[in-house]
């Protein structure tokens, strides 16, 4: 089997991406329908004053959990630092801000290393 040319690989990648996008559109439509039925079910369960129900194929129940919503980040950060509750924050770094800081601080930032993420950008050619 002969090695493929760069052009053949690009075209193969494009064909596979287009197939994936077509399937993704179908998945997105099904997800939207699922969300619509879920909203209707939530409303029906709530109206009937119950948290669970059952059909012939499946059962469903409403579960709840508390999620935080920050209304004033300055107050949140101040409280977290004062009470040493740093675990309230998730360990995630902002790549755009990191790149900005690297331009300002040529020596880098202690405790952080960089890696170069490489991706291929694929665009359809105009016929």
N, C-alpha and C positions, 0 to 999 in steps of 0.2 A: 504494500500500500504506500503510495507516494505521499510525501509530506505536503500538507496544504500550504498554499501561499497566504500571505497576510491578507490579501483581498478576499480570498475564500473564507478565511476565519472570520473576518469582519462581517461578511454577508451571512455566514452561518449564525453568528452571534445576533445579528439583526433579526433573522427569521425566528430564532428561538425567543428573543425578547418580544416580538410581535405576537407569537403564540401565547406567551405568558400574559401579555397585556389583555388579550382577548379573554382568556380564562379569568383573569383578575376582574374584568368588567362583569363577568357572569357572577363571580363570587361577591362582588360589591353589591350587585342587584339582590342577590339572595340574602345578604347581610341586612340590607335595608328592609326587605320584607320581614325578616326575623325580628328586627327592631320594632317594626310596626305592630306585629302580632304580640310581641312582648309588652309593648305599651298598652295594648288593648287588654291583655291578660292582667297586667298590674291594676288597671282601672277596674276591671270586673271583680278581681279579688278584693280590692279596697271597698268597692260599693257593697259587696256582699258581706263585708265585715269578717273576712277570713284571711289567713296567711298561707293557705295551701289548698291544692286541688288535685284532681286526678282525672285522666282520660283513659282511653283504651290502650294507648301506646306508651304513655309516660305520666309522671306526676310532676308537680312543680310547687315550689314554696318560695315565699318572700324571705330573704335574709337581709339583715341590716348590719352595718358597721359604721363607726364614726370615722370621718376623714377630716384632716385639718384644712382650713382655708385661711390663708394669710390676708388680713385686711389692712395691716400696717407693718411692713417688713422691718422698719426701723425699730419699732417697739418689740417685735419678735426677737430680732438679733440682740437687742439690749437685754431682754429677759433671759435668753438662752445663755449669754455670756455671764451675766450676773449669777445665775443659778448653776452654771457649769453643766448644762444639759445639752452638750454638743451632739449627743446621739439623736437628737430631734432632727438634725440635718442629715441628708443623704450625702454620701461621698461621691460627688460628681463635679467635674471641673468644666468650665466654659472654654472651649477651644478657641473661639474668636477672641476673647479677652486675653487668653494665654499668648496668642500670636501677637497681639498688641503690646503686651508687656515684654515679650522677647525683643521687640524692636526698641523699646525704651531701656531695657536692662540687658546689655550685651553679655553679661556674665551669667544670665539665666536666673532661675528662681530656685532657692534651696529646696531639695526634696522632690523636684520635678525633673523628669527627662522628657525628651521629645522623640517621636518616631514619625516617619513620613508615611502617611497613608496614601497608597496609590490606587487609583481607580481608572477605568476606561470609560470615556464619554462616547456614546454612540448616537449618531444623528442620521436620520433618513436623508438620502440624496434626492434632490429634485430631479425628476425624470424629464 
